[in-house]
């Protein structure tokens, strides 16, 4: 009898754990990674090392000019100036189609993704804005509008080409 009660309790607990695991992405729980930036690929991608393991990180909520695109090298330099050889914290919930961590990068509490937008080094990637929380969505949109209004960075061009449009024509 005691075994049967234990067995039922165990299975109820196991079911609760499985249900929680299924619901976790929907609850918005994020993983965290802390590591040193060892490479900046472009204005929205870095490589971080922690405990001897390298991780490719794609900054979420933004899209930076491609390296072969106008302002691409400046965007990469901007990101390097912000985080190069620094220890950063990344919060994330998913990977992109290239198996990179898709995350929000912080340095000393500063949202680096947002900093790239504010300086005119990246666009707010509105196509994926529904994946952002409401606060970030508003902050990123406002920062993009201000950078454009003040013609910062890539907005100095009369008609800058968004990276998602550039990628369609370049290849």
N, C-alpha and C positions, 0 to 999 in steps of 0.2 A: 504494500500500500504506500509506504513512504517513497519507494522507488518510483512508483507511478506518479505521485504528486511532484517529485523532483523532476521527472521527465517532462511533465506537462508545463511546469514552471520554466524549465530550460527552453523548451520549444517556443513558449510565449515570449520569453526574453530575446531569443534568437530572431523571431519574427519582427519584434520591435526594432532590433538593431538593423536588420535588412531594410525595413521600411524607412528608417532614418537615413540609411546610406542612399536609398533611391531619392529621397527628398532633399538631400544636402545641396545639390546644384540649384534647386529651386529656392532654397532658403538664402542663397547669396553668400554662402560661406566660402572664404578664400584661403588658399594656401599662401605661405610666405617663404621666400628664399632670400638669404642675405649672402652677398659675395662681392668680390672685387671685379670691377670692369676691366677686362684685359684687351678688349677690342671694341671699336665702334665701326660697324659695317657701313652705315649710312645714317640719315637723320632720324630714323625710327627703329633701328636694330643695333643691339649690343651683344657681346659675349661676356658672360660672368663666370667666374670660377669660385667654387666653394668646396672645401674639403677635397681638393684635387680633381673635382669633376667640373667640366665645362658645360654651360647651358647657353643656348641661343635664346635671346629675348627679343620679342617684337613688341614695341610700345603700343599699348591699346589706346583706342580713341583718337589716334592721330594717323596721318599719312604724310610722309615727307617726300620732297622731290627725289626722283631717282638720281643716281650718281651721274648719269650721262645727260641729265636734264638741267635746264637753267636753274641755278641756285642749289643744285644738288650737293656740290662740294661745300658750300657755305653752311648748308643744313647739317651735314656730317660734322663739320668743324664746330658748329654751335653745340651739338650733343657731346662731342669730345670735351669741349671746354667746360661743360657742366658736370660730366661724370667720369671722364677718362682717368683711369688708375685709381678711382675712388671706390670705397665700399658702399654699396647701395642695398636697399631693401626693395624687393619686388613682391607685390601682392597679385595673385592670379587665380583664375578659375578654370582656364582651359588652354589648349594648345591650338595653333593654327594648322592649316593644311600642310605646312612644311615641317611640322613637329617642333615648332618653336613655342616657347612659353609666351602666351599673349598676356601681358601684364602691365601694371602701373608701377613705375619706377620712382623711388623716393631717395633723396639724399638729404640727410639732416632735416627730415620732415617736409622738404620741398617736393611738390609734385612735378617731376621732370617732364612728363608728357605735356602737362599744361604749360610749363616754361617754354617748351619748343613752339607751342602755338603762340604764346604771348610775344615771343621775339620775332615772329613771322618766319620761323624755320620749318613749320609744318602746318598742314590743314587740320581742322577738326574733321575726323573721318565720319561724317554724318550717316553714311550707309550703315554703319554698325552702332549708331548712337543708342539704339534700343537695348544694347548690351551694357550700357553705362547706367549707373544709378542716376536718379533725377538731378541731384546736385551737380555731379560731374558734367552731365549733359549740358546744363545751363552755364556752368563756368567755362567749359570749353567753347561753346557757341559764342558767349560774350567775349572771350579772349580773341577768338578769330575775327569777330566783327571789329574790335578795337585795333587789332594789328592791321587789318585791311584799311580802316579809316585813317590810320596814321602812317600808312604805306611803309610798314616795317618789313624788313627782310624780303621775302619773295614777293610781297605786295608792292615793292618798288616798280616792278614791271607793270606796264600798262594793262596787259592781259595775260596774267600767269596761267599756265596750263596745269590743271590738277593732275597729280600723279596717276590716278586711276584712268584718266583720259590719255595721258602720255603713254601708259603701258599698252593701251589698245593699238596705238600706231607705231610703237617702237618694237621691233623684233624682226 
